[in-house]
């Protein structure tokens, strides 16, 4: 079988995927791309990758590349995804898909016009916690889902400049993705309120004054509602990406303090939950990457020091992307799903700025 020839663009957090693709039995990592030439060569030398690019357009012009995994800064995601799709490449892109509804639609149109796969690489829906709770839903332990709650609280002071003053909901997919996936539905509308204030030098950048944004979501063709809360600056809280699923038989509640343990409420009786690893779902060649990777205590990246390694999700994400191409099927988080999850945050911020007005999400039907 011919292997999928993959290139990685963006080698900060993106470097985590280098050894995963190199070890994957259906993939071949053929190229790396980073704007800094010195950093590009250092990483490529470390992993023995010969093909190296500092310009994204040169990368996607390479006819020997089948797919591009984009890990570049948020403002570049939509434009680079569109250009890569138009160049005939399959695209995996870190979150979020885009920063505007118009750009979400552009990516959707490009994916559907090209006939290539697009996948948004949302980590939480491949974390071991999520995979465990999905099992609890599927085997009936949770019962009928009654309500869902997602939250992502993270102090972003000191991150790269484009983060400064970012509206909280513009980076909400870590909270949105798990609740919508468990509900088995896309979001239909959102009502969001903004709370608190951040410093004027931050709020002036994007025109967003809020320290916290909290949204209520209605879902398409579902009686279930969901709540999502998000903060980025000047809100004292230990880092947490979390979700809670309320069922008529049991409720799973994410730990509120790291190390305290997740809780399953069976009826009215709470019990600690031991969440297993899910490496057995992966090819043996990449299974070890659920518990280790490029970044560790001696070689740190802030996504890991604050994000606890993203719950072992990285090899699961890479595997789903590669197998969707090999099997000729849509990726699990395809362009329509990714646009909906991303649009929740964009529309939620629009609602907050309008004093909590209800905003209906577009359907993102292809125009092509």
DAPETA-V420668 format. One record per pair of residues at least 4 apart in sequence whose C-alpha atoms are under 6 Angstrom apart, sorted by sequence separation. I is the first residue (numbers start at 0). J is the second residue. D is the distance in Angstrom with one decimal. If there is no record, write none. Layout:
i | j | d
I | J | D
I | J | D
This chain:
i | j | d
9 | 13 | 5.6
10 | 14 | 4.6
35 | 39 | 6.0
40 | 44 | 5.8
43 | 47 | 5.6
75 | 79 | 5.9
76 | 80 | 5.9
84 | 88 | 5.1
108 | 112 | 5.9
109 | 113 | 5.9
134 | 138 | 5.9
172 | 176 | 5.3
199 | 203 | 5.8
202 | 206 | 5.3
246 | 250 | 5.3
264 | 268 | 5.4
288 | 292 | 5.7
294 | 298 | 5.1
295 | 299 | 5.4
301 | 305 | 5.8
302 | 306 | 5.2
303 | 307 | 5.1
314 | 318 | 5.9
318 | 322 | 5.9
319 | 323 | 6.0
322 | 326 | 5.8
323 | 327 | 5.9
332 | 336 | 5.6
333 | 337 | 5.9
334 | 338 | 5.9
338 | 342 | 5.8
342 | 346 | 5.8
343 | 347 | 5.8
351 | 355 | 4.9
43 | 48 | 4.9
83 | 88 | 5.4
97 | 102 | 5.8
110 | 115 | 5.8
124 | 129 | 5.6
135 | 140 | 5.0
136 | 141 | 5.2
179 | 184 | 5.6
202 | 207 | 5.0
245 | 250 | 4.4
254 | 259 | 5.9
264 | 269 | 4.1
281 | 286 | 5.5
294 | 299 | 5.2
303 | 308 | 4.7
323 | 328 | 5.2
332 | 337 | 5.9
350 | 355 | 4.9
20 | 26 | 5.9
21 | 27 | 5.9
33 | 39 | 5.4
97 | 103 | 5.6
135 | 141 | 5.8
202 | 208 | 4.8
244 | 250 | 5.6
254 | 260 | 5.2
263 | 269 | 5.6
323 | 329 | 6.0
350 | 356 | 5.1
21 | 28 | 5.5
217 | 224 | 5.1
244 | 251 | 5.4
254 | 261 | 4.4
263 | 270 | 5.3
323 | 330 | 5.2
20 | 28 | 5.8
216 | 224 | 5.7
243 | 251 | 5.6
253 | 261 | 4.9
262 | 270 | 5.5
278 | 286 | 4.8
216 | 225 | 5.1
243 | 252 | 4.6
252 | 261 | 6.0
262 | 271 | 4.7
215 | 225 | 5.8
243 | 253 | 6.0
252 | 262 | 5.2
261 | 271 | 5.9
262 | 272 | 5.4
197 | 208 | 5.8
215 | 226 | 4.6
242 | 253 | 5.9
251 | 262 | 6.0
261 | 272 | 5.3
196 | 208 | 5.3
214 | 226 | 5.6
241 | 253 | 5.7
251 | 263 | 4.6
196 | 209 | 4.8
197 | 210 | 5.5
214 | 227 | 5.2
250 | 263 | 5.6
195 | 209 | 5.4
196 | 210 | 5.1
213 | 227 | 5.8
250 | 264 | 5.0
194 | 209 | 5.5
195 | 210 | 5.1
213 | 228 | 4.3
249 | 264 | 5.3
193 | 209 | 5.4
212 | 228 | 5.8
249 | 265 | 4.4
194 | 211 | 5.2
212 | 229 | 5.4
249 | 266 | 5.9
193 | 211 | 5.8
211 | 229 | 5.7
32 | 51 | 5.9
34 | 53 | 4.6
193 | 212 | 4.5
211 | 230 | 4.6
30 | 50 | 4.6
31 | 51 | 5.1
32 | 52 | 4.6
33 | 53 | 5.0
77 | 97 | 5.0
192 | 212 | 5.8
210 | 230 | 5.9
30 | 51 | 5.6
32 | 53 | 5.4
76 | 97 | 6.0
192 | 213 | 5.6
290 | 311 | 5.9
6 | 28 | 5.9
66 | 88 | 4.9
68 | 90 | 5.9
191 | 213 | 5.5
210 | 232 | 5.9
289 | 311 | 4.0
2 | 25 | 4.9
3 | 26 | 4.6
4 | 27 | 4.8
5 | 28 | 4.9
6 | 29 | 5.8
65 | 88 | 5.4
66 | 89 | 4.3
67 | 90 | 5.1
68 | 91 | 4.5
69 | 92 | 4.6
70 | 93 | 5.5
151 | 174 | 5.7
191 | 214 | 4.0
2 | 26 | 4.9
3 | 27 | 6.0
4 | 28 | 5.9
5 | 29 | 5.8
6 | 30 | 4.6
7 | 31 | 5.0
8 | 32 | 4.6
9 | 33 | 5.3
59 | 83 | 5.8
66 | 90 | 5.7
68 | 92 | 5.7
150 | 174 | 5.0
190 | 214 | 5.5
6 | 31 | 5.6
81 | 106 | 5.4
149 | 174 | 4.5
190 | 215 | 5.3
89 | 115 | 5.0
91 | 117 | 5.8
93 | 119 | 5.8
189 | 215 | 5.7
89 | 116 | 4.9
90 | 117 | 4.8
91 | 118 | 4.7
92 | 119 | 5.0
93 | 120 | 4.8
189 | 216 | 4.6
81 | 109 | 5.7
91 | 119 | 5.8
92 | 120 | 5.7
188 | 216 | 5.8
188 | 217 | 5.3
187 | 217 | 5.5
147 | 178 | 5.8
187 | 218 | 4.9
186 | 218 | 4.4
187 | 219 | 5.1
185 | 218 | 5.8
186 | 219 | 5.9
185 | 219 | 5.8
164 | 201 | 4.4
164 | 202 | 5.4
164 | 204 | 5.9
166 | 207 | 5.6
123 | 173 | 5.8
124 | 177 | 5.4
13 | 70 | 5.3
5 | 64 | 5.9
4 | 64 | 5.3
5 | 65 | 6.0
7 | 67 | 5.9
4 | 65 | 5.1
5 | 66 | 4.8
6 | 67 | 4.9
7 | 68 | 4.9
8 | 69 | 4.9
9 | 70 | 4.7
5 | 67 | 5.7
8 | 70 | 5.8
9 | 71 | 4.7
167 | 229 | 5.5
167 | 230 | 5.2
167 | 231 | 5.6
155 | 231 | 5.6
146 | 223 | 5.8
148 | 225 | 5.5
150 | 227 | 5.5
152 | 229 | 5.6
154 | 231 | 5.1
145 | 223 | 5.9
146 | 224 | 5.7
147 | 225 | 4.7
148 | 226 | 4.7
149 | 227 | 4.7
150 | 228 | 4.8
151 | 229 | 5.1
152 | 230 | 4.9
153 | 231 | 5.3
154 | 232 | 5.2
146 | 225 | 5.9
148 | 227 | 5.8
150 | 229 | 5.9
153 | 238 | 4.8
152 | 238 | 5.6
152 | 239 | 5.4
151 | 239 | 5.6
151 | 240 | 4.4
150 | 240 | 5.9
150 | 241 | 5.3
149 | 241 | 5.7
149 | 242 | 4.2
148 | 242 | 5.5
148 | 243 | 5.1
147 | 243 | 5.8
147 | 244 | 4.7
146 | 245 | 5.2
145 | 245 | 5.5
144 | 245 | 5.9
145 | 246 | 5.3
144 | 246 | 4.3
143 | 246 | 5.3
142 | 246 | 5.4
143 | 247 | 5.5
141 | 246 | 5.0
142 | 247 | 5.5
142 | 248 | 5.0
141 | 248 | 5.3
141 | 249 | 4.5
127 | 276 | 5.6
191 | 347 | 5.2
189 | 347 | 5.9
193 | 351 | 5.2
191 | 350 | 5.3
192 | 351 | 4.6
190 | 350 | 5.9
191 | 351 | 4.9
192 | 355 | 5.1
191 | 355 | 5.1
190 | 355 | 5.5
190 | 357 | 4.7
189 | 357 | 5.7
189 | 358 | 5.4
188 | 358 | 5.6
188 | 359 | 4.2
188 | 360 | 5.5
171 | 344 | 5.6
187 | 360 | 5.6
169 | 344 | 5.1
168 | 344 | 4.4
169 | 345 | 5.6
168 | 348 | 5.8
127 | 310 | 5.5
126 | 310 | 4.3
126 | 311 | 5.6
126 | 312 | 4.6
125 | 312 | 4.7
122 | 312 | 5.6
118 | 330 | 5.8
119 | 332 | 5.7
118 | 332 | 5.3
118 | 333 | 4.9
117 | 333 | 5.6
117 | 334 | 5.7
119 | 337 | 5.8
107 | 334 | 5.3
103 | 338 | 5.4
95 | 341 | 5.9
108 | 365 | 5.6
22 | 284 | 5.8
23 | 285 | 6.0
15 | 292 | 6.0
15 | 293 | 5.1
